[in-house]
Amino acid sequence: MHVSKIKKTTAYQQADIIHLHNIHGGYFDLKALIQIAKEKKIVWTLHDMWPITGGEAHVFENENYKKGIGATPYKHIPPISSPLIDRRQHFLELKKKIYYSIHKNLCFVPVSNWLENCLLSSYVYDNKIKEKMIYNGYDDSVFYTIERNKNELVKILIFSAQNPFKGESIFEEVLSKITIPFELIVVGKNIFIDGVKTTTLPYIGDRKKLADLFRSVDVLIFPSNAESFGLVPLEAMACGVCVFASAVGGIPEIIQQDETGFLFNSKETLIKQLNTTLHNINFIHSIGSFAAKTVKNKFTLTNMIQEYNNVYNNFFYK
């Protein structure tokens, strides 16, 4: 969207602060930030690494974004998706220039300590730019736990959306090596495991239906390769689910190993964790119950809203 169209909207004209989230869908001209910052304060919530890279949402283990090198091995993944002309170096330099030019009216809000550390160590960041880490919050009026009935078999939930960031390629191997009988619930593309009762569900957009699904299962396996925060495991934990998640990005800030869930760095570790724990359904439920109590103290929408109110007030009205 061209900045002139943004300025004509009633919402823009009445606002003191323009709050940005993901603007890398091809609809926003990054240079519009310069014009906006002349008139408004800007708070920009960082949900991924795109604001600090040449165009990738995640760069995994690559650290070129710290060195001022725009190119990485990952130009094939969204949102950059293998452009005909690679302009990542240009965009990295452009971001650095724009951020510095508007630093007096700009505040970044990364959604995890991990993403905050990425921001602070990035080539595009200058210490004159304001920043404040605020965790995403979940809606505790929708995602909450209830007293659980014991399922005849442990019910395992997975999401299989064929997303390059989500690590779904390990599912078939991991699930086929679980020695304890279980029932599988798959949201997305069907996965067949010999001898395992499987229910396949379509994408669930309704948050209440998703919460009901969480409350009907015992375990969530979440093998993401890149995760700035981890809202899906958080919402599952709020519903009393025992979560097994990869130790990437902001996920270790949500899950306390062996207390509110389980973290893994390899499929071998995950297989061992599952075979060690799934035989004890009472233990699985106790982990989920403690997880629900723990996340409610730290990650609710109410907490998040208060933190944003503090940002608005402390950064811009004192």
C-alpha positions as CSV (number, residue, x, y, z in Angstrom):
1,M,0.0,0.0,0.0
2,H,1.3,3.4,-0.9
3,V,1.8,5.8,2.0
4,S,-0.6,8.3,0.5
5,K,-3.4,5.8,0.8
6,I,-2.5,5.0,4.4
7,K,-2.5,8.7,5.3
8,K,-6.1,9.1,3.9
9,T,-7.6,6.5,6.2
10,T,-9.5,7.7,9.3
11,A,-7.6,5.3,11.5
12,Y,-4.3,6.8,10.5
13,Q,-5.4,10.4,10.9
14,Q,-6.8,9.8,14.4
15,A,-3.8,7.7,15.6
16,D,-0.9,8.9,17.8
17,I,0.9,5.6,17.3
18,I,1.1,3.4,14.3
19,H,1.5,-0.2,15.4
20,L,3.0,-2.6,12.8
21,H,3.1,-6.4,12.8
22,N,4.1,-8.4,9.8
23,I,4.5,-6.1,6.8
24,H,6.4,-8.5,4.5
25,G,3.4,-9.7,2.4
26,G,4.3,-7.4,-0.6
27,Y,1.6,-4.9,0.2
28,F,3.7,-2.4,2.2
29,D,6.5,-0.1,0.9
30,L,9.3,-0.1,3.5
31,K,10.2,3.4,2.6
32,A,6.7,4.5,3.8
33,L,8.1,4.2,7.3
34,I,10.1,7.4,6.7
35,Q,7.0,9.4,5.8
36,I,5.0,7.9,8.7
37,A,7.7,8.6,11.2
38,K,7.5,12.3,10.3
39,E,4.0,12.5,11.7
40,K,3.5,9.5,14.0
41,K,5.3,7.3,16.5
42,I,5.8,3.7,15.3
43,V,5.7,0.5,17.4
44,W,6.7,-2.5,15.4
45,T,6.1,-6.0,16.8
46,L,8.7,-8.5,15.4
47,H,7.1,-11.9,14.9
48,D,10.0,-13.3,12.8
49,M,13.5,-12.3,11.5
50,W,12.4,-10.5,8.3
51,P,13.0,-7.0,9.7
52,I,16.6,-7.8,10.4
53,T,17.5,-9.9,7.3
54,G,17.7,-9.3,3.6
55,G,14.3,-10.9,3.1
56,E,14.1,-14.2,4.9
57,A,11.6,-14.8,7.7
58,H,14.1,-17.2,9.3
59,V,17.7,-17.9,8.6
60,F,18.1,-20.9,11.0
61,E,21.8,-21.3,12.0
62,N,23.1,-18.7,9.5
63,E,24.5,-15.5,11.1
64,N,25.1,-13.4,8.0
65,Y,22.4,-11.0,9.3
66,K,24.9,-10.0,12.0
67,K,27.7,-9.3,9.6
68,G,25.9,-7.1,7.1
69,I,25.8,-9.9,4.5
70,G,22.4,-10.1,2.8
71,A,22.7,-13.5,1.1
72,T,22.0,-16.8,2.9
73,P,21.3,-20.3,1.7
74,Y,17.5,-19.8,2.3
75,K,16.2,-17.6,-0.5
76,H,13.9,-20.4,-1.6
77,I,11.6,-20.2,1.5
78,P,8.8,-17.7,2.1
79,P,8.4,-14.8,2.0
80,I,11.4,-14.3,-0.4
81,S,10.6,-17.5,-2.4
82,S,13.5,-17.5,-5.0
83,P,13.2,-14.1,-6.8
84,L,14.6,-13.8,-10.3
85,I,16.9,-11.0,-9.1
86,D,18.5,-11.4,-5.7
87,R,18.3,-8.0,-4.0
88,R,18.8,-9.1,-0.4
89,Q,21.9,-7.0,0.1
90,H,20.1,-3.9,-1.1
91,F,17.2,-4.5,1.2
92,L,19.5,-5.2,4.2
93,E,21.3,-1.9,3.6
94,L,17.9,-0.1,3.1
95,K,16.5,-1.4,6.3
96,K,19.6,-0.2,8.2
97,K,19.4,3.2,6.7
98,I,15.6,3.6,7.3
99,Y,15.7,2.4,10.9
100,Y,18.5,4.8,11.8
101,S,16.8,7.7,10.1
102,I,13.6,7.2,12.1
103,H,15.1,6.0,15.4
104,K,13.6,8.8,17.5
105,N,10.1,7.7,16.6
106,L,10.6,3.9,16.4
107,C,10.3,1.2,19.0
108,F,10.8,-2.5,18.1
109,V,9.0,-5.2,20.2
110,P,10.4,-8.7,19.7
111,V,8.2,-11.4,21.0
112,S,10.8,-13.5,22.8
113,N,14.2,-13.1,24.4
114,W,15.7,-15.1,21.6
115,L,14.3,-12.7,19.0
116,E,15.4,-9.8,21.0
117,N,19.0,-11.1,21.1
118,C,18.8,-11.6,17.3
119,L,17.7,-7.9,16.9
120,L,20.3,-6.5,19.2
121,S,23.1,-8.4,17.5
122,S,21.9,-7.6,14.0
123,Y,23.7,-5.4,11.4
124,V,20.6,-3.2,10.9
125,Y,20.1,-2.4,14.6
126,D,21.5,0.8,16.2
127,N,21.5,1.2,20.0
128,K,19.7,4.6,19.5
129,I,16.6,2.6,18.5
130,K,14.1,1.8,21.3
131,E,13.2,-1.8,21.9
132,K,11.2,-3.8,24.5
133,M,10.6,-7.6,24.5
134,I,7.0,-8.5,25.1
135,Y,5.8,-12.1,25.0
136,N,2.7,-12.9,22.9
137,G,-0.3,-13.7,25.0
138,Y,-3.0,-16.4,24.8
139,D,-6.7,-15.9,25.4
140,D,-7.4,-17.6,28.7
141,S,-11.1,-17.3,28.2
142,V,-10.8,-19.7,25.3
143,F,-7.7,-21.8,26.2
144,Y,-8.0,-23.3,29.6
145,T,-7.8,-26.7,31.2
146,I,-10.6,-29.0,32.6
147,E,-10.6,-32.1,34.6
148,R,-9.4,-34.8,32.2
149,N,-10.9,-38.2,31.5
150,K,-8.4,-41.0,30.9
151,N,-8.3,-42.0,27.3
152,E,-8.1,-45.7,26.6
153,L,-5.0,-45.0,24.6
154,V,-2.7,-42.0,24.8
155,K,-4.0,-39.5,22.2
156,I,-1.2,-37.7,20.3
157,L,-1.9,-34.6,18.3
158,I,0.2,-33.3,15.4
159,F,-0.1,-30.5,12.9
160,S,0.9,-31.5,9.3
161,A,0.6,-28.4,7.1
162,Q,3.7,-29.0,4.9
163,N,5.3,-25.8,6.1
164,P,9.1,-25.6,5.5
165,F,9.5,-24.1,9.0
166,K,7.6,-26.8,11.0
167,G,9.8,-29.9,10.8
168,E,7.0,-32.2,9.7
169,S,9.4,-34.5,7.8
170,I,10.3,-36.4,11.0
171,F,6.7,-37.4,11.9
172,E,6.5,-40.7,10.1
173,E,9.8,-42.0,11.4
174,V,9.3,-40.8,15.0
175,L,5.7,-42.1,15.3
176,S,6.6,-45.4,13.8
177,K,9.2,-46.0,16.5
178,I,6.9,-45.3,19.5
179,T,6.6,-48.6,21.3
180,I,3.6,-47.7,23.5
181,P,0.2,-48.1,21.9
182,F,-1.4,-44.7,21.0
183,E,-4.1,-43.0,19.0
184,L,-3.1,-40.3,16.5
185,I,-5.0,-37.1,15.7
186,V,-3.6,-35.2,12.6
187,V,-4.6,-31.7,11.6
188,G,-3.8,-31.2,8.0
189,K,-2.3,-33.8,5.6
190,N,-2.9,-37.4,6.5
191,I,-0.1,-39.5,7.9
192,F,-0.4,-43.3,7.9
193,I,1.3,-45.3,10.6
194,D,0.8,-49.0,10.4
195,G,-1.3,-50.3,13.2
196,V,-2.2,-46.9,14.6
197,K,-5.8,-45.6,14.8
198,T,-5.6,-42.2,13.1
199,T,-8.2,-39.4,12.8
200,T,-7.4,-36.7,10.2
201,L,-9.0,-33.2,10.6
202,P,-8.9,-30.2,8.3
203,Y,-7.4,-26.9,9.2
204,I,-9.2,-25.5,12.3
205,G,-9.7,-21.7,12.1
206,D,-12.1,-21.4,15.0
207,R,-10.2,-20.8,18.2
208,K,-12.8,-22.4,20.5
209,K,-12.8,-25.6,18.3
210,L,-9.0,-25.6,18.5
211,A,-9.2,-25.4,22.3
212,D,-11.7,-28.2,22.4
213,L,-9.3,-30.3,20.4
214,F,-6.5,-29.6,22.7
215,R,-8.6,-30.6,25.7
216,S,-9.4,-33.9,24.0
217,V,-5.8,-35.0,23.6
218,D,-3.0,-35.9,25.9
219,V,0.1,-35.0,24.0
220,L,1.2,-32.5,21.3
221,I,4.3,-33.1,19.3
222,F,5.7,-29.9,17.8
223,P,8.9,-30.3,15.9
224,S,9.4,-26.8,14.5
225,N,12.6,-25.9,12.8
226,A,12.1,-22.2,13.4
227,E,9.9,-20.5,15.9
228,S,10.2,-16.9,17.2
229,F,7.8,-17.6,20.0
230,G,5.6,-20.7,19.9
231,L,1.9,-19.8,20.3
232,V,0.6,-23.2,19.3
233,P,2.5,-25.1,22.1
234,L,1.5,-22.3,24.5
235,E,-2.2,-22.6,23.8
236,A,-2.0,-26.4,24.1
237,M,-0.2,-26.1,27.4
238,A,-2.9,-23.7,28.6
239,C,-5.4,-26.5,27.9
240,G,-3.4,-29.0,30.0
241,V,-1.6,-30.8,27.1
242,C,1.8,-32.3,27.7
243,V,3.9,-30.8,24.9
244,F,7.0,-32.3,23.3
245,A,8.6,-29.4,21.3
246,S,11.9,-28.7,19.5
247,A,14.3,-26.5,21.5
248,V,14.4,-23.7,18.9
249,G,13.9,-19.9,19.0
250,G,11.6,-18.8,21.8
251,I,10.1,-22.2,22.7
252,P,12.5,-22.9,25.6
253,E,11.2,-19.7,27.2
254,I,7.8,-21.3,27.3
255,I,8.6,-24.9,28.3
256,Q,10.5,-25.8,31.4
257,Q,12.2,-29.1,30.6
258,D,10.7,-32.1,32.5
259,E,8.4,-29.8,34.4
260,T,5.9,-28.2,32.0
261,G,6.8,-30.2,29.0
262,F,9.8,-31.7,27.0
263,L,12.3,-30.2,24.7
264,F,14.3,-32.0,22.1
265,N,17.2,-31.2,19.7
266,S,17.0,-34.4,17.6
267,K,14.4,-37.0,16.5
268,E,16.4,-39.6,18.4
269,T,16.0,-37.6,21.6
270,L,12.3,-37.2,20.9
271,I,11.8,-40.9,20.3
272,K,13.5,-41.7,23.6
273,Q,11.4,-39.1,25.5
274,L,8.2,-40.5,24.1
275,N,9.0,-44.1,24.8
276,T,10.1,-43.2,28.3
277,T,7.0,-41.2,29.3
278,L,3.9,-42.3,27.3
279,H,3.4,-45.5,29.3
280,N,2.5,-43.3,32.4
281,I,-0.7,-41.4,31.6
282,N,-0.9,-40.0,35.1
283,F,2.5,-38.5,34.7
284,I,1.6,-37.0,31.3
285,H,-1.5,-35.4,32.8
286,S,0.4,-34.0,35.8
287,I,2.9,-32.4,33.4
288,G,0.0,-30.9,31.4
289,S,-1.8,-29.7,34.6
290,F,1.3,-27.9,35.9
291,A,2.0,-26.4,32.5
292,A,-1.5,-24.9,32.5
293,K,-1.0,-23.3,35.9
294,T,2.4,-22.0,34.9
295,V,1.6,-20.3,31.6
296,K,-1.5,-18.6,33.1
297,N,0.8,-16.7,35.4
298,K,3.0,-15.3,32.6
299,F,1.5,-15.5,29.1
300,T,-2.1,-14.3,29.1
301,L,-3.5,-11.6,26.8
302,T,-4.1,-9.5,29.9
303,N,-0.3,-9.5,30.7
304,M,0.6,-8.7,27.1
305,I,-1.9,-5.8,26.9
306,Q,-0.5,-4.3,30.1
307,E,3.1,-4.6,28.7
308,Y,2.1,-2.8,25.5
309,N,0.3,0.0,27.5
310,N,3.6,0.4,29.4
311,V,5.5,0.7,26.1
312,Y,3.0,3.3,24.7
313,N,3.3,5.4,27.9
314,N,6.9,5.0,28.9
315,F,8.4,5.5,25.4
316,F,6.1,8.1,24.0
317,Y,4.3,10.1,26.7
318,K,6.9,10.9,29.4
